[in-house]
Amino acid sequence: MRKILFINAIDPSRELQSRYPHLGFGYLASVLREKYGPGSFEFKVFSQGVKKTLSEFKPDLVCLSSVTQNYGFAKKYAEIVKSHDRGIPVFMGGVHISALPHTLDKNMDVGILGEGEETIADLVSALEGELNASKLKKIRGLAFWENNKLSYTGIREPINPLDKLPMPARDILDIDAHTYMFTSRGCPYSCVFCSSSRFWDKLRFFSAEYVVREIKHIKETYPQVKMISFYDDLFIANKPRLQKIVELLKEEGLHEKLAFSCSCRANLVTDDVVRLLKEMNVVSIGMGLESGNQRILTYLKGEGITVEHNRNAVKTIRKHGMAANASFVIGSPDETREEILQTLGFIKEIDLDFVDTYVLTPLPGTPIWEYARKRGLVSGDMDWGKLDVSFAENHKQAIILSEKLSREELLSLYRKFQLLRYRIMLKNAFKHPFALDIPKIISKIALLKIKYALSPQKVE
């Protein structure tokens, strides 16, 4: 039996980053079980203490995943693995390495570019015997080191149809009362700051039958689950599929046993769509409204969406008795102080249950990254922590794209948004559908503060 250690490279001091399990590892594990048999592997998902885990678990393979802001953690983990045992292969996957494969660290043997399920199955086959360049060159979707130079094997075609995939192996993950799933991959839109739509490339859907089968499996296998959030970029993108999901959920009576949340785009939020979501017991809808100023909104999200769409979407959701959540982005290159304050006023005007605000961050693979690169603000060899999207914690080193405002001016404005956010949270926290998360979040934050006050070391 081969042992595979999965490591999600996150900042372990941040509660939000470890709030939900890494479902991508569940997909990889289920594909390997399907191909090689259920008893062929032992999987472990790393939580803390990598040196101790390596000594006790003794993995045959380590698989890392990372977003860009945490790529420094991924490099450190790879270094620890190789210093423990140079013979353990280290595979690196996730959005960062897919966007910037030339940043593959020398302690990482292979970078998995894009969708990883079929690639990992091929790579495990290549591990039977010596892992060498001739084997790797036959596998699409890789970056790897060959004679101290990076080699690439081209782009692997996306999995189609997605129903070919087995359901993710949630038994290797921690499943709480509020969990999540994916019912599609990709987005039909291309917001200038969004790396997700670039990672998935093409929009694909799991069928309605597959989706409802997975929901039923979750409820039957994990009776503690009370709410499922759909982490799709745009759950409502295919209305006929949505109608079928609602129909099948009602046939199974699952709409009476579970609550759901999802993400929508404001210009697609209509009475008909929200009524369908209400029928399946969606209780909370999130939207990236981004700005209350039309010029900035068009810059961030493109043509075809207006501030009036944003306003009407919130009204429609609230009319049907559902929680309306929204995120906003400030700090675009030529956004003025007055335009940012216009967004602040817009948030005060509309009836939101939860709000979050981000300062525009240049993520690899996006037009914003290219803009920042041309200005010399980012590169393939930089402190990746500067791209931490949590501006409250990262404001001293965050990359500021604004050409109109200084770091101090932007921070002052950001704090106004944060103050408003806290007011809205205090008003709605205990009646919001996500209130079931509050006890776990509070206890975890307290434990992390104690831990890192006693020992600030983050990677061990």
C-alpha positions as CSV (number, residue, x, y, z in Angstrom):
1,M,0.0,0.0,0.0
2,R,1.4,3.4,-1.1
3,K,1.2,6.4,1.2
4,I,0.3,9.8,-0.1
5,L,0.6,13.0,2.0
6,F,-1.5,16.0,0.9
7,I,-0.3,19.4,2.1
8,N,-2.4,22.5,1.5
9,A,0.1,25.3,1.9
10,I,-1.7,27.9,3.9
11,D,-0.7,30.5,6.5
12,P,-1.5,28.3,9.6
13,S,-2.0,31.4,11.7
14,R,-5.0,32.5,9.7
15,E,-8.3,30.9,10.8
16,L,-10.1,31.7,7.5
17,Q,-7.6,29.7,5.4
18,S,-8.2,26.5,7.3
19,R,-11.9,26.9,7.9
20,Y,-13.0,24.4,5.2
21,P,-11.1,21.3,4.0
22,H,-9.3,21.2,0.6
23,L,-11.8,19.4,-1.6
24,G,-9.3,19.1,-4.4
25,F,-7.4,16.5,-2.4
26,G,-10.7,14.5,-2.2
27,Y,-11.0,14.5,-6.0
28,L,-7.4,13.3,-6.4
29,A,-7.8,10.5,-3.8
30,S,-11.1,9.3,-5.4
31,V,-9.6,9.2,-8.9
32,L,-6.6,7.1,-7.6
33,R,-8.9,4.8,-5.7
34,E,-11.0,4.3,-8.8
35,K,-8.0,3.5,-11.0
36,Y,-6.0,1.4,-8.6
37,G,-8.5,0.0,-6.2
38,P,-9.8,1.2,-2.8
39,G,-7.1,-0.6,-0.9
40,S,-4.1,0.6,-2.9
41,F,-3.4,3.8,-1.0
42,E,-3.3,5.3,2.4
43,F,-4.0,9.1,2.3
44,K,-3.2,11.7,4.9
45,V,-4.1,15.4,4.8
46,F,-1.5,17.4,6.6
47,S,-2.7,19.8,9.3
48,Q,0.4,20.8,11.3
49,G,3.8,19.6,12.3
50,V,5.2,18.4,8.9
51,K,8.5,17.1,10.3
52,K,6.6,14.9,12.8
53,T,4.2,13.8,10.1
54,L,7.0,12.8,7.7
55,S,8.6,10.7,10.5
56,E,5.4,9.0,11.6
57,F,3.5,8.6,8.3
58,K,6.5,7.9,6.1
59,P,4.8,8.9,2.8
60,D,5.9,7.6,-0.6
61,L,4.7,10.8,-2.3
62,V,3.9,14.4,-1.1
63,C,1.4,16.5,-3.0
64,L,1.4,20.2,-2.4
65,S,-1.2,22.8,-3.4
66,S,-1.0,26.5,-3.0
67,V,-2.5,29.9,-4.0
68,T,0.0,32.6,-4.9
69,Q,0.0,34.5,-1.6
70,N,1.0,31.2,0.2
71,Y,3.6,30.0,-2.3
72,G,6.4,30.8,0.1
73,F,4.9,28.3,2.6
74,A,4.7,25.7,-0.2
75,K,8.4,26.2,-1.0
76,K,9.3,25.8,2.7
77,Y,7.3,22.6,3.0
78,A,9.0,21.2,-0.1
79,E,12.4,22.1,1.4
80,I,11.5,20.3,4.6
81,V,10.4,17.2,2.8
82,K,13.6,17.0,0.7
83,S,15.8,17.6,3.8
84,H,14.0,14.7,5.5
85,D,14.3,12.3,2.6
86,R,15.6,13.4,-0.9
87,G,13.9,10.3,-2.3
88,I,10.3,11.4,-1.6
89,P,8.8,12.8,-4.8
90,V,7.2,16.2,-4.4
91,F,4.4,17.2,-6.7
92,M,3.2,20.8,-6.8
93,G,-0.3,21.8,-8.0
94,G,-2.8,24.6,-7.7
95,V,-3.6,28.0,-9.2
96,H,-0.2,29.5,-8.6
97,I,2.0,27.0,-10.3
98,S,-0.5,26.7,-13.1
99,A,-0.3,30.4,-13.8
100,L,3.5,30.7,-13.2
101,P,5.0,27.3,-13.9
102,H,8.5,28.9,-14.3
103,T,8.5,29.5,-10.5
104,L,8.7,25.8,-9.8
105,D,11.1,25.4,-6.9
106,K,14.1,23.1,-7.2
107,N,12.8,21.1,-4.2
108,M,9.6,20.3,-6.2
109,D,10.0,17.5,-8.7
110,V,6.9,18.1,-10.8
111,G,4.4,21.0,-11.3
112,I,0.9,19.9,-12.2
113,L,-0.6,22.5,-14.4
114,G,-4.4,23.1,-14.4
115,E,-6.8,20.3,-13.6
116,G,-5.0,17.6,-11.7
117,E,-7.2,14.4,-11.5
118,E,-6.1,12.7,-14.7
119,T,-2.6,14.0,-14.4
120,I,-2.1,12.6,-10.9
121,A,-3.3,9.2,-12.1
122,D,-0.7,9.2,-14.9
123,L,2.0,10.4,-12.5
124,V,1.4,7.6,-10.0
125,S,1.8,5.1,-12.8
126,A,5.1,6.8,-13.7
127,L,6.3,6.3,-10.1
128,E,6.3,2.6,-10.6
129,G,10.1,2.3,-11.1
130,E,12.3,5.3,-11.5
131,L,10.7,8.7,-12.1
132,N,12.6,10.1,-15.0
133,A,12.2,12.7,-17.8
134,S,11.4,10.2,-20.5
135,K,8.3,9.1,-18.5
136,L,7.3,12.6,-17.6
137,K,7.5,13.8,-21.2
138,K,4.6,11.4,-22.1
139,I,2.3,13.1,-19.6
140,R,0.5,16.2,-20.6
141,G,0.1,19.2,-18.3
142,L,3.5,19.1,-16.5
143,A,6.4,21.3,-15.7
144,F,9.5,19.5,-14.3
145,W,13.2,19.9,-13.9
146,E,15.5,18.3,-16.5
147,N,19.3,18.9,-16.3
148,N,18.6,22.1,-14.2
149,K,16.2,23.4,-16.9
150,L,12.4,23.5,-16.8
151,S,10.6,21.3,-19.3
152,Y,6.9,21.6,-20.2
153,T,4.7,19.0,-21.7
154,G,1.9,21.2,-23.1
155,I,-1.7,21.8,-22.0
156,R,-3.9,18.8,-21.0
157,E,-7.4,19.0,-22.3
158,P,-10.0,19.7,-19.6
159,I,-12.0,16.8,-18.3
160,N,-15.3,16.5,-20.3
161,P,-17.9,15.6,-19.3
162,L,-17.2,16.3,-15.6
163,D,-19.5,13.4,-14.7
164,K,-16.6,11.1,-15.5
165,L,-15.1,12.1,-12.2
166,P,-15.9,10.0,-9.1
167,M,-17.3,12.0,-6.2
168,P,-14.5,13.4,-4.0
169,A,-13.3,11.2,-1.1
170,R,-14.6,13.3,1.8
171,D,-13.6,10.5,4.2
172,I,-10.0,11.8,4.2
173,L,-11.3,15.3,5.1
174,D,-12.9,16.9,8.2
175,I,-16.6,17.5,7.4
176,D,-18.5,19.9,9.7
177,A,-22.1,21.0,9.9
178,H,-21.4,23.6,7.2
179,T,-19.5,22.1,4.2
180,Y,-19.2,22.8,0.5
181,M,-19.1,21.3,-3.0
182,F,-18.6,22.2,-6.6
183,T,-21.2,21.7,-9.3
184,S,-19.3,23.3,-12.1
185,R,-15.8,24.5,-13.1
186,G,-15.2,27.8,-14.7
187,C,-17.1,31.0,-15.4
188,P,-18.6,32.5,-18.6
189,Y,-17.2,35.9,-17.5
190,S,-13.7,37.3,-17.2
191,C,-13.4,39.9,-14.4
192,V,-10.0,41.6,-14.7
193,F,-8.9,40.5,-11.2
194,C,-10.2,36.9,-11.2
195,S,-7.7,34.1,-11.4
196,S,-10.3,31.4,-11.0
197,S,-11.8,31.8,-14.5
198,R,-8.3,31.7,-16.0
199,F,-7.4,28.5,-14.1
200,W,-10.4,26.5,-15.3
201,D,-10.4,28.1,-18.8
202,K,-13.6,26.5,-20.1
203,L,-17.0,26.5,-18.3
204,R,-18.2,22.9,-17.6
205,F,-21.0,21.5,-15.5
206,F,-21.7,18.4,-13.5
207,S,-25.1,17.2,-14.6
208,A,-28.1,17.9,-12.4
209,E,-28.3,14.1,-11.6
210,Y,-24.7,14.0,-10.5
211,V,-25.1,17.1,-8.3
212,V,-28.2,15.7,-6.5
213,R,-26.5,12.3,-6.1
214,E,-23.5,14.0,-4.4
215,I,-25.8,16.0,-2.2
216,K,-27.7,12.9,-1.2
217,H,-24.4,11.1,-0.5
218,I,-23.2,13.9,1.7
219,K,-26.4,13.9,3.8
220,E,-26.5,10.2,4.2
221,T,-22.8,9.8,5.0
222,Y,-22.4,12.8,7.1
223,P,-25.7,13.4,9.0
224,Q,-24.1,16.3,10.9
225,V,-24.2,18.4,7.7
226,K,-26.9,21.1,7.9
227,M,-25.7,23.4,5.2
228,I,-23.9,23.0,1.8
229,S,-22.4,26.0,0.1
230,F,-21.9,25.7,-3.7
231,Y,-18.4,27.1,-4.4
232,D,-18.9,27.4,-8.1
233,D,-17.9,30.7,-9.6
234,L,-21.4,31.1,-10.9
235,F,-23.9,28.4,-9.7
236,I,-26.8,29.8,-11.7
237,A,-25.0,30.0,-15.1
238,N,-27.2,27.3,-16.6
239,K,-30.8,27.9,-15.9
240,P,-32.2,24.7,-17.3
241,R,-29.7,22.7,-15.2
242,L,-30.8,24.7,-12.2
243,Q,-34.4,23.9,-12.8
244,K,-33.5,20.2,-13.0
245,I,-31.5,20.3,-9.8
246,V,-34.5,21.9,-8.0
247,E,-36.8,19.3,-9.4
248,L,-34.6,16.3,-8.3
249,L,-33.9,17.8,-4.9
250,K,-37.6,18.1,-4.2
251,E,-38.2,14.5,-5.4
252,E,-35.6,13.3,-2.9
253,G,-36.9,15.6,-0.2
254,L,-33.4,17.0,0.3
255,H,-34.6,20.6,0.2
256,E,-36.3,19.9,3.6
257,K,-33.2,18.4,5.2
258,L,-30.5,20.8,4.0
259,A,-30.0,24.5,3.5
260,F,-27.8,25.9,0.7
261,S,-25.8,28.9,-0.3
262,C,-24.4,29.9,-3.7
263,S,-22.9,32.7,-5.7
264,C,-24.7,34.8,-8.4
265,R,-23.9,37.6,-10.8
266,A,-26.1,40.6,-10.2
267,N,-27.3,41.0,-13.8
268,L,-28.5,37.3,-13.8
269,V,-30.5,37.7,-10.6
270,T,-34.2,37.7,-11.6
271,D,-37.4,36.9,-9.8
272,D,-37.5,33.5,-11.7
273,V,-34.0,32.5,-10.7
274,V,-34.3,33.6,-7.1
275,R,-37.7,31.8,-6.8
276,L,-36.0,28.6,-8.0
277,L,-33.2,29.0,-5.5
278,K,-35.8,29.6,-2.8
279,E,-37.6,26.4,-3.7
280,M,-34.4,24.4,-3.2
281,N,-33.9,26.1,0.2
282,V,-31.0,28.4,-0.7
283,V,-30.9,30.7,2.3
284,S,-27.9,32.9,1.4
285,I,-26.7,34.4,-1.9
286,G,-23.2,35.9,-2.4
287,M,-22.4,38.4,-5.2
288,G,-19.3,40.2,-6.3
289,L,-20.8,43.7,-6.7
290,E,-17.4,45.2,-6.7
291,S,-18.3,48.9,-7.0
292,G,-21.0,51.5,-6.6
293,N,-19.5,53.6,-9.3
294,Q,-20.3,52.7,-12.9
295,R,-17.0,53.6,-14.4
296,I,-15.0,51.4,-12.0
297,L,-17.6,48.6,-12.1
298,T,-17.2,48.5,-15.9
299,Y,-13.4,48.4,-15.6
300,L,-13.5,45.5,-13.1
301,K,-16.3,43.4,-14.6
302,G,-16.7,44.5,-18.2
303,E,-19.7,45.7,-20.2
304,G,-23.2,44.5,-19.6
305,I,-23.5,45.0,-15.8
306,T,-24.6,48.2,-14.1
307,V,-24.8,49.6,-10.6
308,E,-28.6,49.4,-11.0
309,H,-28.2,45.7,-11.6
310,N,-26.4,45.5,-8.3
311,R,-29.1,47.4,-6.5
312,N,-32.0,45.4,-8.0
313,A,-30.3,42.1,-7.3
314,V,-30.0,42.9,-3.6
315,K,-33.7,44.0,-3.6
316,T,-34.8,40.8,-5.3
317,I,-32.9,38.5,-3.0
318,R,-34.2,40.4,0.1
319,K,-37.8,40.4,-1.2
320,H,-37.7,36.6,-1.2
321,G,-36.4,36.4,2.3
322,M,-32.9,35.3,1.7
323,A,-29.6,36.7,3.0
324,A,-27.8,39.0,0.5
325,N,-24.0,39.0,0.8
326,A,-21.6,41.0,-1.3
327,S,-18.0,41.8,-1.8
328,F,-16.4,45.0,-3.2
329,V,-13.0,45.9,-4.6
330,I,-11.3,49.3,-4.1
331,G,-8.0,50.7,-5.3
332,S,-8.2,50.4,-9.0
333,P,-5.3,52.2,-10.8
334,D,-7.2,55.4,-11.6
335,E,-10.0,55.2,-9.1
336,T,-10.4,58.4,-7.2
337,R,-11.2,59.0,-3.5
338,E,-14.6,60.3,-4.5
339,E,-15.4,57.1,-6.5
340,I,-14.3,54.9,-3.6
341,L,-16.5,56.9,-1.2
342,Q,-19.4,56.5,-3.7
343,T,-19.0,52.7,-3.2
344,L,-19.1,53.2,0.5
345,G,-22.3,55.2,0.2
346,F,-23.8,52.5,-2.0
347,I,-23.1,49.9,0.6
348,K,-24.9,52.0,3.2
349,E,-27.8,52.5,0.9
350,I,-28.5,48.8,0.0
351,D,-29.8,46.2,2.5
352,L,-26.9,43.7,2.8
353,D,-26.6,41.0,5.4
354,F,-22.9,40.6,5.1
355,V,-20.2,42.6,3.3
356,D,-16.5,42.3,2.6
357,T,-14.1,44.7,0.9
358,Y,-10.8,43.9,-0.8
359,V,-8.1,46.1,-2.1
360,L,-7.3,45.3,-5.8
361,T,-4.6,42.7,-5.8
362,P,-2.6,41.6,-9.0
363,L,-3.1,37.8,-9.1
364,P,-1.1,35.8,-11.7
365,G,-2.8,35.0,-15.0
366,T,-5.1,38.1,-14.8
367,P,-5.0,41.3,-16.8
368,I,-4.3,43.1,-13.5
369,W,-1.2,41.0,-13.1
370,E,0.0,42.1,-16.5
371,Y,-0.7,45.7,-15.7
372,A,1.3,45.4,-12.4
373,R,4.1,43.5,-14.2
374,K,4.5,46.3,-16.8
375,R,4.8,48.8,-13.9
376,G,7.5,46.7,-12.3
377,L,5.4,45.9,-9.2
378,V,5.4,42.1,-9.6
379,S,7.7,39.5,-11.1
380,G,8.3,35.8,-11.2
381,D,10.8,36.2,-8.3
382,M,9.2,38.2,-5.5
383,D,7.9,38.0,-2.0
384,W,4.6,36.2,-2.7
385,G,3.3,37.3,0.7
386,K,2.8,40.8,-0.8
387,L,-0.2,39.3,-2.7
388,D,-2.0,38.4,0.5
389,V,-5.6,39.6,-0.2
390,S,-6.2,40.3,3.5
391,F,-5.4,44.0,3.4
392,A,-6.1,44.4,7.1
393,E,-3.2,42.2,8.0
394,N,-1.0,42.9,4.9
395,H,-1.4,46.7,4.4
396,K,2.2,47.5,5.2
397,Q,3.7,45.3,2.4
398,A,0.7,45.0,0.0
399,I,1.2,46.0,-3.6
400,I,-0.7,49.3,-4.2
401,L,-2.0,49.7,-7.8
402,S,-3.6,53.0,-7.3
403,E,-2.0,55.9,-9.2
404,K,-4.3,58.4,-7.4
405,L,-3.9,57.5,-3.7
406,S,-1.0,56.8,-1.4
407,R,-0.8,53.6,0.7
408,E,-1.8,55.7,3.8
409,E,-4.8,57.3,2.0
410,L,-6.0,53.9,0.8
411,L,-5.6,52.4,4.2
412,S,-7.7,55.2,5.7
413,L,-10.5,54.6,3.2
414,Y,-10.3,50.8,3.7
415,R,-10.8,51.3,7.4
416,K,-14.0,53.1,6.8
417,F,-15.2,50.0,4.8
418,Q,-14.1,47.7,7.7
419,L,-16.0,49.8,10.2
420,L,-19.1,49.5,8.2
421,R,-18.5,45.8,7.7
422,Y,-18.4,45.3,11.5
423,R,-21.5,47.3,12.0
424,I,-23.4,45.1,9.5
425,M,-21.9,41.9,11.0
426,L,-23.0,42.9,14.6
427,K,-26.4,43.7,13.3
428,N,-26.9,40.4,11.5
429,A,-24.4,37.9,12.8
430,F,-26.7,35.7,14.9
431,K,-29.6,35.7,12.5
432,H,-27.4,35.0,9.4
433,P,-27.6,31.5,8.0
434,F,-23.8,31.2,8.5
435,A,-24.3,31.7,12.3
436,L,-23.7,28.0,12.8
437,D,-20.0,28.6,12.0
438,I,-19.6,31.2,14.7
439,P,-18.7,29.0,17.7
440,K,-16.1,27.1,15.7
441,I,-14.6,30.2,14.3
442,I,-14.3,32.0,17.7
443,S,-12.8,29.0,19.4
444,K,-10.3,28.4,16.5
445,I,-9.2,32.0,16.4
446,A,-8.7,32.0,20.2
447,L,-6.5,28.8,20.0
448,L,-4.5,30.2,17.1
449,K,-3.8,33.5,19.0
450,I,-2.6,31.5,22.0
451,K,-0.5,29.2,19.9
452,Y,1.3,31.9,17.9
453,A,1.7,34.2,21.0
454,L,3.6,31.3,22.6
455,S,5.4,30.2,19.5
456,P,5.3,32.5,16.4
457,Q,7.0,29.9,14.2
458,K,4.6,29.3,11.3
459,V,6.2,26.4,9.4
460,E,7.7,23.4,11.3
